[in-house]
Amino acid sequence: MNFGLIVIGDEILSGRRQDKHLPKVVELLSARGHALAWAQFIGDDRPRIVAALRDALDSGAVVFCCGGIGATPDDHTRQCAAVASGRPLVLHPGAKALIEERMRDVAAEKGEPFEPDRPDNLHRLNMGVFPDGASLIPNPYNKIPGFSVGRLHFVPGFPVMAHPMIEWVLDTAYADLVPTPHAERALYVYEAMEATLTPLMERIEAEHPGVRVFSLPSVDHPQRGRHIELGVKGAPERVAPAFAALQAGLAAFSGVRVSTE
């Protein structure tokens, strides 16, 4: 099962807000034996959002979509989800009950009567208008729910709300999903250039199907200085022989220093 992430909002692309979803989703997936396959950042642009959601639906991946599910003019995700899935927007009865419960709580905290027909309260119900047939994602922070359409799961842009909601989805909808066994082995290479090592990397991948080689060069590491972190990843039973072949191949290079620490 592939997992994807879509983060929506002009504020991320402009730098007014720093994204916190990508590292957290990577962390949550890793803790459950899964990995993020891809991530996409999109501004508040309806055609782009619709196109991204259509691609996500067609992919069959589990996709978390963060941001844009409010009820202000710059929130487009709910509407785009309806277009992408070909479903009409409807007020979800469960969401309506939760939003009214939240409004009732806020009124009580302020010592005011709850007035459900007040214009601003009626407007707040728009936060529960989802594509027809959507299921709810509970929000432990303020009760305003997110929603799911198939394997697409929509949560607010606020990390304090989004992250526990994503965790709930993983532990509720995908608790029985068996992780794909995965292993990585790497070492540090000094006094070498990537171009020189590329033929070896290509040979390792050709001779060990299902294994991917990765190369992470650094020019100013505070402890190691200039070096290349070189490694292999894939199914555990394939990684071990591929890593041994990588070590043997590196030994053939004169003047190259290798360390595993």
KEFI-414761 format. One record per residue: residue in one letter; x, y, z of N, C-alpha, C, O in turn. Coordinates in pm, whole numbers, plus 50000, padded with zeros to 5 digits. Each point is the difference from the previous one (the first is absolute). Layout:
N
aa_nxx_nyy_nzz_caxx_cayy_cazz_cxx_cyy_czz_oxx_oyy_ozz
a_X_Y_Z_X_Y_Z_X_Y_Z_X_Y_Z
...
***
This chain:
261
aa_nxx_nyy_nzz_caxx_cayy_cazz_cxx_cyy_czz_oxx_oyy_ozz
m_50084_49881_50000_49916_50119_50000_50088_50124_50000_50085_50016_50087
n_49894_50073_49815_50072_50126_49998_49928_50104_50085_49877_50001_50008
f_50200_50085_50055_49945_50110_50077_50048_50131_49939_50117_50014_49964
g_49791_50082_50024_50034_50131_49946_49952_50111_50091_49917_49978_50088
l_50137_50140_49890_49963_50117_50080_49982_50119_49908_50084_50028_49915
i_49805_50043_50103_49975_50125_49928_49980_50110_50103_49912_49990_50087
v_50168_50113_49904_49989_50115_50090_49952_50118_49918_50062_50036_49900
i_49827_50025_50141_49937_50106_49922_50005_50132_50076_49972_50006_50120
g_50064_50100_49809_49996_50134_50060_50105_50093_49943_50118_49965_49994
d_49839_50153_49965_50094_50101_49952_50102_50036_50107_50114_50034_49969
e_49845_49958_50157_50089_50042_50108_50125_49913_50011_50103_50046_50049
i_49888_49830_49906_50117_49912_50000_50095_50039_49887_50121_50009_50020
l_49823_50015_49862_50082_50032_49884_50063_50138_50011_50108_50024_49946
s_49824_50068_50124_50054_50136_50014_50099_50011_50114_50075_50098_50008
g_49927_49803_50080_50090_50004_50114_49941_50064_50124_50069_50012_50101
r_49803_50030_49894_49939_50059_50119_49981_49895_50111_49998_50032_50119
r_49989_49842_49839_49994_49889_50095_50101_49894_49955_50020_49978_49881
q_50042_49957_50217_50093_49892_49970_49926_49866_50012_49929_49976_50098
d_50088_49939_49802_49932_49871_50003_50052_49912_50114_50120_49986_50019
k_49786_49956_50056_50035_49906_50106_49939_49862_49975_50020_49907_50078
h_49905_50081_49811_49931_49875_49974_50092_49892_49946_49992_49884_50042
l_50097_50152_49866_50085_49900_49937_50081_49921_50102_49993_49877_49999
p_50085_50187_50088_50078_49919_50096_49913_49920_50096_50038_49890_50040
k_49846_50164_49997_49914_49927_50094_49937_49878_49934_49993_49894_50062
v_49962_50120_49814_49941_49885_49930_50105_49892_49978_49971_49881_50015
v_50150_50159_49950_50110_49903_49987_50019_49926_50132_50017_49878_50002
e_49981_50197_50108_50017_49940_50134_49888_49903_50033_50025_49889_50046
l_49849_50153_49930_49886_49915_50033_49999_49872_49918_49969_49893_50052
l_50065_50118_49821_50003_49882_49914_50115_49907_50041_49982_49879_50008
s_50133_50180_50017_50117_49919_50038_49974_49921_50127_50042_49885_50012
a_49888_50177_50083_49970_49932_50126_49912_49878_49981_49993_49913_50087
r_49938_50080_49799_49911_49888_49970_50055_49911_49890_49930_49914_49948
g_50195_50106_50017_50064_49915_49901_49972_50037_49857_50024_49920_49909
h_49925_50201_50068_49969_50044_49865_50092_50117_49960_50075_50051_50083
a_49917_49988_49791_50083_50110_49952_49918_50090_49907_49908_49953_49933
l_50126_50173_50065_49935_50095_49911_50059_49987_49861_50122_50008_49983
a_49792_49971_49917_50048_49982_49863_50019_50133_49928_50090_50013_49916
w_49825_50086_50116_50011_50128_49932_49929_50108_50080_49916_49971_50085
a_50118_50153_49885_49935_50116_50063_49987_50110_49897_50083_50013_49910
q_49812_50066_50104_49973_50108_49904_49951_50123_50076_49919_49989_50092
f_50130_50128_49868_49959_50126_50061_49929_50082_49893_50052_50019_49890
i_49828_50031_50144_49917_50071_49903_49944_50126_50064_49962_49998_50117
g_50033_50111_49808_49939_50122_50048_49849_49991_49994_49943_49897_49964
d_49992_50214_50071_49854_50004_50001_49946_50023_49860_49941_50104_49971
d_50081_49799_49944_49965_50009_49858_49911_49881_49966_50046_49886_49996
r_49825_50141_49978_49905_49890_49984_50035_49903_49888_49997_49879_50024
p_50037_50166_49855_50033_49902_49895_50116_49909_50039_49996_49880_49972
r_50107_50175_50092_50114_49917_50041_49960_49901_50108_50043_49885_50000
i_49874_50162_50094_49957_49910_50107_49916_49887_49944_50020_49884_50036
v_49886_50148_49876_49915_49897_49940_50084_49898_49925_49980_49880_50014
a_50116_50169_49907_50085_49908_49923_50079_49908_50093_50013_49881_49973
a_50041_50175_50135_50079_49920_50094_49913_49895_50068_50042_49886_50019
l_49835_50152_50019_49911_49906_50068_49953_49890_49905_49986_49885_50041
r_49991_50150_49834_49962_49897_49902_50113_49900_49982_49977_49879_49998
d_50145_50171_49990_50115_49910_49988_50012_49911_50123_50030_49881_49988
a_49948_50177_50129_50010_49923_50124_49894_49891_50005_50029_49887_50039
l_49848_50147_49922_49894_49899_49997_50031_49888_49903_49978_49883_50030
d_50074_50153_49854_50032_49900_49898_50116_49911_50042_50010_49886_49955
s_50078_50165_50129_50120_49926_50037_49972_49882_50091_50076_49903_50003
g_49814_50104_50072_49971_49895_50096_50080_50011_50128_49988_49915_50088
a_50094_50190_49924_50081_50019_50119_49916_50053_50116_49891_50054_49980
v_50161_49929_50140_49944_50066_50117_50061_50139_50004_50122_50014_50010
v_49794_50088_49983_50051_50137_49989_49939_50086_50111_49879_50002_50019
f_50208_50067_50052_49956_50097_50100_50012_50139_49940_50103_50037_49946
c_49788_50038_50064_49993_50134_49942_49979_50100_50114_49898_49996_50069
c_50199_50092_49950_49997_50093_50112_49974_50142_49953_50072_50053_49915
g_49823_50010_50140_49976_50140_49974_49882_50027_49909_49964_49918_49916
g_49978_50200_50102_49896_50049_49909_49862_49944_50021_49917_50010_49909
i_50052_49929_50208_49866_49944_50018_49912_50090_50088_49896_49956_50047
g_50146_50168_49973_49918_50094_50076_49887_50056_49915_49964_49943_49898
a_49982_50170_50146_49884_50059_49931_50023_50145_49963_49904_50076_49988
t_50223_49963_49994_50030_50136_49955_50028_49998_49850_50020_49893_49943
p_49980_50224_49991_50014_50003_49854_50128_49937_49946_50003_49960_49884
d_50101_50030_50197_50125_49940_49952_50008_49850_50028_50104_49939_49978
d_49787_50003_50070_49995_49855_50023_49927_49933_49885_49882_50028_49976
h_50187_49885_49951_49943_49941_49879_49998_49847_50002_49947_49938_49909
t_50111_50002_50194_50023_49856_49993_49871_49919_49997_49990_49904_49924
r_49912_50133_50155_49875_49923_50002_49933_50002_49862_49954_49898_49950
q_50042_50221_49990_49938_50014_49868_50078_49922_49894_49941_49937_49912
c_50191_50068_50098_50083_49930_49902_49988_49849_50016_50003_49925_49902
a_49983_50029_50222_49982_49857_50024_49870_49951_49937_49994_49889_49947
a_49902_50194_50058_49872_49963_49938_50014_49990_49849_49951_49905_49939
v_50116_50192_50001_50019_49998_49854_50085_49880_49960_49966_49928_49906
a_50143_50049_50165_50092_49892_49965_49935_49864_50012_50028_49910_49921
s_49884_50074_50178_49936_49870_50022_49867_49986_49928_49940_49893_49999
g_50014_50216_49939_49873_49995_49928_49879_49986_50090_49900_49940_49962
r_50110_50114_50158_49890_49990_50096_49949_50140_50034_50078_50095_50000
p_49793_49918_50029_49949_50131_50042_50041_50030_50144_50026_49909_50079
l_49978_50219_49952_50026_50042_50137_49870_49998_50080_49898_50050_49954
v_50107_49892_50165_49883_49993_50086_50045_50026_50144_50115_49975_50035
l_49793_50073_50046_50029_50018_50142_49992_49864_50068_49893_49939_50007
h_50220_50014_50042_50004_49869_50065_49929_50011_50135_50035_50086_50081
p_49867_49828_49944_49923_50013_50125_50087_49982_50125_49981_50069_50100
g_50113_49840_49894_50089_49982_50115_50089_50120_50022_50024_50040_50114
a_50025_50019_49777_50081_50121_50012_49917_50115_50054_50047_50077_50084
k_49831_49935_49870_49911_50105_50049_49982_49989_50150_50006_50100_50071
a_49973_49779_49979_49981_49980_50145_50126_50037_50077_49991_50061_50107
l_50126_49904_49840_50125_50031_50069_50028_50150_50001_50046_50055_50100
i_49926_50011_49787_50023_50144_49993_49906_50073_50094_50040_50094_50068
e_49834_49864_49936_49905_50063_50092_50041_49974_50145_49983_50087_50086
e_50070_49794_49941_50048_49970_50136_50114_50093_50037_50008_50049_50113
r_50080_49976_49791_50112_50091_50025_49949_50142_50024_50047_50068_50091
m_49859_49977_49829_49946_50134_50018_49927_50014_50134_50006_50104_50065
r_49928_49791_49974_49930_50002_50128_50102_50008_50115_49978_50072_50098
d_50133_49855_49889_50105_50005_50102_50060_50140_50010_50022_50051_50110
v_50004_50012_49775_50060_50134_49999_49905_50101_50063_50042_50086_50078
a_49829_49901_49888_49902_50092_50059_49995_49984_50151_49991_50098_50074
a_50015_49777_49973_49996_49976_50144_50123_50057_50069_49990_50056_50109
e_50127_49930_49825_50123_50056_50058_49992_50151_50015_50057_50058_50093
k_49872_50006_49813_49987_50145_50004_49881_50046_50084_49981_50120_50020
g_49940_49785_50029_49882_50036_50077_49890_50058_49914_49920_50081_50047
e_50075_49878_49826_49901_50050_49906_49905_49888_49960_50035_49883_50008
p_49843_50153_49949_49908_49897_49950_50045_49951_49862_50055_50077_49921
f_49923_49797_50052_50032_49945_49868_49888_50037_49903_49884_49966_50023
e_50151_50102_49870_49903_50045_49900_50033_49935_49865_50075_50057_49921
p_49871_49825_50052_50036_49926_49880_49965_50071_49870_50063_49976_49897
d_49837_50112_50106_49957_50067_49878_50068_50134_49977_49968_50071_49905
r_50125_49965_50181_50075_50124_49981_50085_49987_49874_50058_49894_49977
p_49952_50210_49941_50069_49988_49870_50141_49942_50009_50037_49916_49918
d_50041_50126_50181_50137_49948_50006_50001_49852_50037_50087_49926_49955
n_49816_50032_50128_49994_49857_50033_49954_49917_49881_50049_49889_49979
l_49858_50164_49944_49958_49930_49878_50117_49987_49902_50016_49898_49934
h_50066_50207_50059_50116_49995_49911_50099_49893_50044_50062_49934_49916
r_49953_50047_50213_50095_49901_50051_49963_49859_49958_50086_49912_49994
l_49787_50065_49978_49958_49867_49955_50063_49963_49865_50004_49883_49964
n_50044_50218_49962_50066_49970_49873_50124_49913_50020_50043_49930_49908
m_50014_50074_50212_50116_49915_50027_49963_49852_50004_50088_49914_50003
g_49783_50056_49996_49955_49862_49995_49940_49961_49867_49937_49895_49988
v_50080_50190_49911_49952_49969_49865_50109_49925_49926_50102_50057_49963
f_49876_49812_50016_50100_49911_49942_49944_49931_49876_49878_50002_49980
p_50206_49937_49938_49949_49919_49890_49906_49891_50052_50027_49937_50103
d_49865_50041_49827_49899_49904_50042_50063_49863_50024_50078_49951_49918
g_49888_49988_50194_50052_49868_50034_50131_50002_50074_50053_49894_50034
a_50002_50224_49994_50126_50009_50074_49981_49948_50141_49892_50010_50058
s_50215_49935_49999_50000_49960_50139_50079_50100_50082_50084_50073_49945
l_49890_49933_50184_50057_50103_50085_50132_49955_50065_50019_49883_50030
i_50069_50215_49989_50123_49982_50077_49986_50085_50125_49992_50122_49990
p_50005_49818_50128_49979_50079_50122_50118_50093_50028_50116_49967_49975
n_49850_50150_50078_50099_50102_50034_50002_50015_50152_49906_50058_50056
p_50197_49892_50013_50001_50005_50145_50026_50140_50055_49984_50023_50120
y_50056_50069_49794_50035_50134_50048_49876_50087_50019_49982_50060_50106
n_49932_49947_49791_49883_50087_50012_49872_49939_49944_49900_50069_49982
k_50103_49800_49989_49883_49922_49956_49960_50024_49855_49918_49925_49947
i_50139_50177_49984_49963_50024_49859_50067_49892_49916_50123_49997_49993
p_49800_49914_49945_50061_49881_49939_50065_50027_49865_49971_50097_49931
g_50118_49812_50035_50047_49989_49863_49917_49894_49930_49898_49957_50054
f_50143_50002_49828_49918_49902_49927_50087_49916_49909_50111_50038_49964
s_49835_49847_49999_50068_49908_49909_49912_49971_49880_49879_49983_50012
v_50185_50012_49872_49934_49955_49877_50087_49887_49946_50107_50024_49944
g_49846_49853_50073_50083_49887_49963_50127_50001_50085_49993_50005_50122
r_50122_49989_49810_50128_50000_50070_50060_50139_50012_50116_50014_50040
l_49809_50088_49926_50044_50138_50019_49944_50051_50131_49880_49992_50025
h_50207_50060_50058_49961_50042_50134_50035_50147_50019_50116_50039_49988
f_49784_50042_50042_50013_50144_50004_49996_50051_50144_49905_49973_50074
v_50199_50101_49963_50010_50052_50137_50036_50148_49992_50042_50048_49894
p_49942_50026_50217_50033_50143_49998_50149_50024_49980_50081_49908_50008
g_49952_50217_49965_50140_50037_49986_50071_50017_50131_50123_49998_50004
f_49803_50019_50107_50062_50019_50131_50064_49870_50047_49929_49900_50018
p_50201_50097_50004_50064_49875_50043_49941_49943_50128_49990_49878_50014
v_49972_50208_50081_49947_49952_50128_49872_49920_49980_49967_49914_50082
m_49961_50112_49810_49882_49922_49967_50032_49888_49903_49958_49886_50018
a_50117_50147_49878_50023_49906_49890_50073_49874_50043_49963_49890_49959
h_50139_50125_50123_50085_49885_50029_49930_49891_50081_50012_49883_49965
p_49915_50150_50142_49925_49893_50066_49889_49942_49913_49963_49884_50016
m_49983_50195_49893_49897_49950_49909_50060_49900_49901_49939_49897_49971
i_50181_50133_49977_50068_49906_49911_50034_49872_50075_49985_49890_49946
e_50060_50125_50177_50033_49882_50081_49876_49915_50021_50008_49877_49996
w_49879_50186_50027_49875_49926_50019_49965_49921_49874_49960_49884_50008
v_50055_50179_49875_49971_49930_49875_50091_49878_49985_49953_49892_49965
l_50176_50125_50061_50092_49888_49986_49965_49885_50093_50007_49884_49962
d_49955_50150_50160_49974_49896_50100_49859_49943_49991_49970_49899_50062
t_49944_50166_49861_49862_49953_49986_49978_49931_49866_49951_49887_49995
a_50084_50181_49898_49972_49947_49867_50109_49907_49947_49974_49915_49916
y_50150_50102_50135_50111_49924_49943_50079_49923_50105_50116_49966_49978
a_49821_50007_50134_50069_49929_50108_50043_49859_49956_50102_49949_50046
d_49820_49989_49864_50030_49863_49957_50089_49996_49876_50029_49892_49950
l_50013_50222_50002_50084_50004_49881_50140_49951_50035_50068_50058_50085
v_49974_49835_49851_50130_49940_50030_50111_50085_49938_49997_50023_49879
p_50099_50023_50199_50109_50080_49944_50083_49919_49902_50015_49879_50014
t_50040_50189_49888_50091_49937_49906_50137_49989_50067_50055_50102_50041
p_50002_49777_49970_50133_49989_50061_50101_50085_49926_50004_50000_49877
h_50076_50072_50197_50092_50094_49939_50126_50010_50084_49996_49997_50123
a_50116_50014_49808_50127_50015_50070_50089_50096_49924_49987_50016_49878
e_50104_50048_50194_50099_50089_49940_50136_49972_50064_50011_49976_50120
r_50092_50028_49796_50138_49992_50049_50079_50109_49928_49985_50019_49880
a_50099_50051_50194_50074_50111_49940_50138_50010_50062_50025_49948_50108
l_50063_50120_49822_50134_50029_50050_50042_50137_49948_49930_50061_49919
y_50183_49987_50129_50049_50132_49963_50126_49986_49916_50094_49929_50035
v_49904_50141_49852_50111_49991_49905_50070_50136_49995_49935_50104_49984
y_50198_49893_50028_50082_50122_49998_50097_49994_49882_50035_49893_49951
e_50006_50224_50005_50093_50012_49888_49946_49932_49874_50074_49930_49931
a_49798_50092_50040_49941_49942_49879_49897_50097_49944_49946_50083_50073
m_50029_49905_49797_49900_50083_49932_49883_49910_49958_50019_49883_49967
e_49860_50174_50036_49883_49921_49960_50013_49947_49859_49962_49886_49973
a_50091_50195_49936_50013_49956_49861_50087_49875_49990_49976_49913_49916
t_50126_50079_50168_50088_49884_50000_49929_49876_50053_50027_49888_49955
l_49883_50132_50141_49932_49888_50063_49874_49956_49926_49945_49893_50028
t_50007_50189_49879_49873_49971_49932_49999_49864_49930_49901_49929_50014
p_50203_50031_49912_49996_49867_49938_49981_49887_50101_49929_49904_49973
l_50134_50109_50143_49982_49898_50105_49856_49999_50048_49941_49894_50016
m_50002_50224_50006_49861_50007_50045_49905_49937_49898_49909_49926_50037
e_50114_50102_49835_49915_49943_49895_50015_49848_49996_49903_49929_49978
r_50219_50021_50042_50023_49855_49997_49930_49932_50117_49943_49892_49984
i_50062_50170_50134_49932_49942_50116_49851_49986_49974_49942_49895_50029
e_49995_50208_49917_49856_49993_49973_49969_49897_49892_49898_49931_50008
a_50189_50058_49891_49976_49903_49892_50015_49856_50049_49926_49912_49956
e_50169_50065_50134_50026_49864_50046_49914_49959_50118_49994_49882_50035
h_49939_50215_50026_49917_49969_50118_49861_50062_49979_49971_50107_50054
p_49943_49826_49869_49866_50053_49973_49923_50028_50130_50007_49922_50095
g_49921_50188_49906_49921_50037_50116_50076_50082_50102_49941_50047_50097
v_50189_49971_49883_50081_50081_50089_50027_50135_49934_50030_50007_49880
r_49960_50097_50197_50029_50135_49951_50123_50054_50071_50015_49986_50121
v_50072_50075_49801_50121_50062_50056_49972_50147_50024_49935_50065_49917
f_50112_49990_50194_49986_50143_50024_50136_50061_50029_50088_49938_50059
s_49926_50187_49898_50124_50074_50017_49967_50139_50053_49928_50076_49936
l_50125_49956_50182_49972_50128_50064_50131_50073_50027_50062_49980_50104
p_49981_50106_49802_50126_50071_50019_49985_50117_50097_49893_50060_50010
s_50215_49971_50060_50005_50115_50089_50134_50069_49980_50103_49934_49990
v_49895_50199_50005_50124_50074_49978_50047_50073_50125_50114_50046_50004
d_49800_49967_50096_50039_50078_50117_49945_49941_50130_49957_50074_50089
h_50044_49795_49923_49950_49937_50122_50089_50043_50118_50122_49997_49988
p_49818_50042_50125_50081_50053_50112_50097_49900_50060_50102_50039_50056
q_49868_49832_49935_50090_49899_50055_50078_49925_49890_50121_49980_50012
r_49810_49981_49884_50063_49915_49899_50061_50077_49884_50078_49945_49922
g_49888_50181_50064_50051_50077_49888_49943_49951_49868_49886_49954_49995
r_50192_50055_49898_49952_49958_49868_49996_49847_49994_50101_49934_50023
h_49783_50012_49945_49987_49855_49991_49874_49965_49923_49921_50088_49963
i_50060_49784_50012_49878_49949_49937_49945_49889_50087_50071_49903_50031
e_49804_50110_50009_49932_49888_50066_49942_49912_49891_49911_50042_49926
l_50139_49837_50063_49965_49910_49890_49937_49876_50059_50054_49941_50094
g_49832_50017_49851_49934_49884_50058_49903_49934_49907_49983_50040_49885
v_49952_49856_50168_49901_49923_49925_49877_49983_50088_50010_49998_50122
k_49874_49989_49814_49876_49979_50075_49906_49912_49920_50004_49996_49877
g_49911_49930_50197_49907_49909_49936_49959_49891_50097_50010_50018_50121
a_49945_49868_49826_49962_49887_50084_50122_49952_50077_50109_49991_49944
p_49874_49977_50185_50116_49962_50084_50086_49890_49942_50123_50007_50006
e_49813_49891_49936_50079_49888_49949_50082_50037_49876_50094_49929_49964
r_49870_50181_49971_50075_50043_49882_50103_50107_50033_50098_50018_49927
v_49880_50052_50182_50090_50108_50035_50136_49948_50044_50103_50057_49963
a_49900_49836_50114_50127_49949_50053_50099_49964_49890_50114_50047_50006
p_49849_49871_49893_50097_49971_49894_50035_50122_49914_50112_50011_49951
a_49791_50079_50032_50029_50121_49921_50100_50089_50073_50087_50061_49937
f_49900_49947_50194_50093_50082_50078_50140_49939_49999_50100_50072_49992
a_49906_49796_50015_50130_49934_49992_50065_50026_49864_50121_50023_49992
a_49800_49975_49902_50053_50028_49867_50045_50146_49989_50099_50031_49933
l_49828_50059_50134_50040_50141_49999_50134_50018_50070_50087_50072_49950
q_49931_49864_50162_50127_50009_50073_50116_49943_49918_50109_50057_49996
a_49864_49829_49938_50104_49941_49917_50035_50089_49883_50117_50013_49963
g_49782_50051_49979_50026_50089_49887_50080_50122_50042_50087_50046_49925
l_49884_50008_50192_50074_50117_50048_50145_49966_50030_50088_50084_49986
a_49938_49792_50056_50136_49959_50032_50090_50002_49878_50123_50006_50012
a_49815_49989_49870_50079_49999_49877_50050_50139_49960_50085_50013_49912
f_49862_50092_50153_50042_50135_49968_50122_50038_50086_49996_49990_50122
s_50109_50053_49812_50119_50043_50073_49980_50142_50053_49940_50085_49933
g_50111_49939_50187_49993_50134_50057_49867_50036_50061_49984_50111_50052
v_49918_49798_49944_49868_50026_50058_49995_49943_50141_50033_49884_50023
r_49926_50199_50070_49989_49958_50140_49853_49974_50033_49914_50080_49964
v_50058_49811_50103_49864_49959_50033_49987_49980_50151_50089_49943_50063
s_49800_50103_49992_49974_49982_50141_49853_49971_50021_49915_50053_49928
t_50054_49864_50170_49860_49972_50033_49955_50079_50120_49886_49983_50045
e_50199_50104_50008_49964_50080_50117_50014_50149_49969_49974_50083_50087
***
